[in-house]
Amino acid sequence: MWSPDMAYVLGFLYADGNIVQTKRGNHYIAIYSADKPLLVAMRRATQSAHKIALRNASAGHVYRIQVGSSEWFNDLKRIGLTPNKSKRMCLPRVPSEFFGDFVRGYFDGDGNVWVGFVHKDRKTPLRVIQVAFTSGSPAYLKSLHLRLKKQGVQGGSFHRPKAGNYARLAFSVFDSVVDNK
């Protein structure tokens, strides 16, 4: 059942979660975050009583909530989430009224805001603000960009560095300027 909270959790799961089917046939859904209060809020939204555990990751400490549920696992697979999703995930079909919540969840997991200068070699460097989404799946970001355009978002640029196994979808301050002529 779609709701703003569930769309947000789904977006965050696409960014910082995974689903796993073990060799014994058990099904798990896990969500990771360095922000424990955020996981507490998601646990409340999903009406879960599962424990939030502290894990050691290569980037430092991270919290994880893990739920064993074949029903939830199969529901997620039906909408397109797969195990080992990073490089091959696809944008799920999210109803328009909940798409903003989904994007907000994904942004909280794999988005960022950057403020800095570009064209530093020029006489007057340009100060910019940029909002970006990152993913290991270029196809996912391209689909996200198309869906955002359908929702009325203008601009945006797609970038895939030669060195690196990720892609970025970025929007600058100029993408938010609307011409009212």
N, C-alpha and C positions, 0 to 999 in steps of 0.2 A: 504494500500500500504506500503510495507516494505521499510525502509530507515535506515541508521545508527542512526539518531536522534530518530526515532519512536521506534526502537528496544531498545535504551537506556531508553526512557521514559517507555516503557513496563516493562523492568527489574526493574526500580525504583518503578513503581506502584506495582509490585509483592512484593517488599520489604516494602515499606512505603506508601501504598495507599489502597484504598478500593472502592468497587462499592456497591451501595445501591439501592434497589427498595423500595419506601415508600408504606404505606398502601393505599395511593391514586393513586398508579401506576406511580409516578414520578421516574425517573432514574438519579442517580448522580454518578459521578466519582470524588474521592478526592485524592490528593497527599499531603503528609505532609513532612516538612523538617525544621530543625533549620537554614538551610542555605538559606536565601531568594534569593540571586543571582542565586542559582541553580534552584529554582522554576521559576524565571524570564526567565532563559534560556529554561526551559522545556515549559513554556507558549509560548515563541517565536517559539520553534520547532513545537508545536502543532497548531500554528497560532491562538491562543486563545487571547481574550481580557478580560477574566475573572479576577476578582479582586483577589489579594493575601491578605488574611486576617491573622492577628496575633491571635493565639488561646492560651489559657492557658491549658497546659496538666500536668499530674501528674509529669512529669520529667522536667517541666519548660515551657518556651515559645516555641511555634512552629508555623511555618507559614503553611497555607493551601491554595491550589487552588482547588476550587470545580466547576465542570462543570456539568450542567444538559443536558444530551443528551441520548435519548433512542437509537439512532443509534450507538453511541460509546459504550454504555453499552452492547448492543446486540453483537457488534463485539467482545468485550472483553470476553463475555460469550462463544461465538463460539470457541475462541481459548483456553478456559479452565479456565479463571478467574471467580471466583464465589464470591457472598457475603459471609462474614464470612470465608474468605479463610485461615486464619492463620494456622490451624491445618490440613487442608485437601487439600491444593493446590497441583497442579500437574504442572510439567514443560511443558510449551507450546511448540508447534512445531514451532521453529524459523529456518528460512533458514540458512544454514551454514555460508554464507557470512555476516550475521548480528548477529550471535550467540555471538561473542566477545563483541559487543555493548550491547546486552542484559545482559551479565554477568557483564559488567562494570557498568551498571545501577543498577543491583541487589546488586553488591558489594558496591556501593556508598550509598545504603540504609541500607543493613544488613550485611556488611562485615567489617573486621578490620584487621589491621596489628599490631602484638605484637612483641616487642623485649624484651628479658629478659633472665634469667638464669633458667635452669632445673638441676635436680640432685644436688640441693644445699647442700645435706648432704654428697656429695663426697668431696674428697680432692681438686679436680679441677672441680668446676661447669662448665657446658657447656652453653655458650652464644648461643642463637638461635633467629631466626626471623621466625615468623609464620604468614601466611595469612589465614584467616578463614571466612567462611560464616555461618550465623546463621539463623535458621528458626524454627517455631513451628511445621512444617511438616517434619518429618524424611523422608517420601517417596519423597518429593520434593528434599531434599538434596541428597538422593541416586540416583535419576534420573539425577540431575545436575552433580554428580560425574561421572556417566556412560557417559554422553554426553561430559564432558570435556576430558575423556579418549579417546573417539572417535575422538576428535579434536586434540589429540596428547599430552595432559597434562598427566604427569606420577605422580605416588604417590598419596598422600592424605590419610587421615584417617577420619573415621566417629566416632563421639562420642555423646552419649546421656546420660547425667548425671542422676543418680537415683533420685536426688532431683532437680526438675526443669521440666518445660514443654516445653523444646526446645531441639534442636539438633545442632551439629556443624560439619562442613566439613572443615578440616584444612590441609594446605600444609606447609611444613617446607622448610628450605633452602636446605636440602638434596633432596627434591622432584624436585628441579630445576637443579640439577647436571645431566648432560647428559654424558653417557659413550660413547666416540667416538671410541671405539675399533672395 
